[in-house]
Amino acid sequence: MNAIKLFYALMCCLVICTAAVADSDDNSLVLRIDPSEEFPRNSEGAFVTLADGSILYAYTQFYGGAADHSKARIVGIRSSDNGATWNDTPETIIENTGDYNVMSVSFLRLKSGRIALFYLLKNSMHDCKAVIRLSEDECKTWSDPIVITDPPGYFVLNNDRVIQLQSGRLVVPVAYHRPLWRKGKTDMDRRGITMWFLSDDEGASWYESSQWWAMPEPGMRSGFQEPGVVELAKGSLFSFARCDAGVQYAFRSDDGGTTFSAPYRSSLISPRSPASIKRIPGSDDLLALYNDHSGKFPFTPGRRTPLVAAISKDGGVTWPVRKLIESDPDGHYCYTAIHFAGDYALIAYCAGFLSRKDMHGLNPHRIRRMKLSWLYDEGK
C-alpha cells in the first residue's frame, strides 16, 4: 500500500471510531428542523433579539424541491426563553418574489433601533441580487426592498453575514460570479470574486468598496466564494472567504472597508466550506465556526465535517481554543449562524448526511445552545 492510500485508510479508521458529541447542560441540541415531503429543505438562517426579549430565528423554507434554485420563502420561529425552546409553527416573513427563490437571511439591529433584514433575490443564473428591508415595529412589517448589488450578475451573500461598524457604516461581503453562456444555456462562472458593498446611511444607498480580489493561486477552480467579515476591537476589519486551497483566505481593512489588503492564507484549515466568525460581546475575542481539517480532530478528507467552534484572542491570527461540535464522518455541517444570548451562544446550521437520501446534505437544520464558558474550556 503506497503512502497516500495508507494515509486515507488510517484517517477513515480514525473517523469511523469517533464517538458522537454528547449533549450536556453546557452544549445542547435544542431544535431539529427536518425535511418533509412538503418542505424538503430548511436552511441558511439568522437570529435577532426583539425588544420584548424574545428571539426570532428566520430561515429559508424550500417548498419546490431541495436544490439551491428551487422555490423557497423566508419563514421564522420564536423563542421566549433565551433560545432554550422554540415554537414549532413557522410564520412567513418574506414570501417568494423571485423567479427562483428568496433565501440566505441576515439580521441586524441597527444603531437607529430599526431592524434590517438582508436576503438574496434569485431570478436566474445571471440575476441574483442582495436586498435589504427595514422594520420599524420589531419585524411585524417591512419596508419595500432596496437592491444592494445593483450591477448585473450573480451575487452571493451568505446568511448571517452583514455587519454595522462602530462608525455606523454597513458592510456587505459578497462573491460575484460573472455570467457564462455554455452551449446555448445560461450559467455562472463558479470562480467567485470577493467584493464588499458599503452604506453610510443605514441602507438607503449603496456603493462598492474601492477594491475587489480574485484568487491569486493558479489552478483553483472555486475562486473566492461566500465571504464574511467581522470588525475587530480596535476598528480594523477581518474578512474571509472559502476556496479549494485547503484554507480560509483572509483580507484586512484599516479604513472601514474602503480598501482591503491583498488576500492571504489564514490559519483556519478547512475544505471548500464557509466559515462564520463573530466577536464575542464585551470581549476582544472572536468565535469561529468551521470544518476543521487541521488534524486536531479526526476528519473525512474533502467533507464538511467535523464542525468545530474556535476562539481567537489575537484578531484571527491564531485559534488555540477549539471545541468539537459535530463529528459524524458522514455529516455535512455548514451555513452556520451565530447569536449571543446572555451567557449562551446560539448556533444554527445545516446538519445532513451525504449517504442518506431522507436527510441529505443541506436539507436538515439544527439549533444548538452552548454556554460561553464551555466554549473557552478545552478540558470539557
Buried (B, 14 or more C-beta within 10 A) or exposed (E): EEEEEEEEEEBBEBBEEBEEBEEEEBBBBBBEBBBEEEBBBBBBBBBBBBEEEBBBBBBBBBBBEBBBBBBBBBBBBBBBEBBBEBEEEBEEBBEBEBEBBBBBBBBBBBEEEBBBBBBBBBBBBBBBBBBBBBBEEBBEEBBEBBEBBEEEBBBBBBBBBBBBBEEBBBBBBBBBBEBBEEEEEEBBBEBBBBBBBBBBEBBEEBEBBEBBBEBEEEEBEBBBBBBBBBBBEEEEBBBBBBBBBEBBBBBBBEEBBEBBBEBEBBBBBBBBBBBBBBBBEEEEBBBBBBBBBBEBBBBBEEBBBBBBBBBBBEBBEEBEBBBBBBBBBBBBBBBBBBBBBEEBBBBBBBBBBBEEEEBBBBBBBBBBBBBBEBBBEEEE
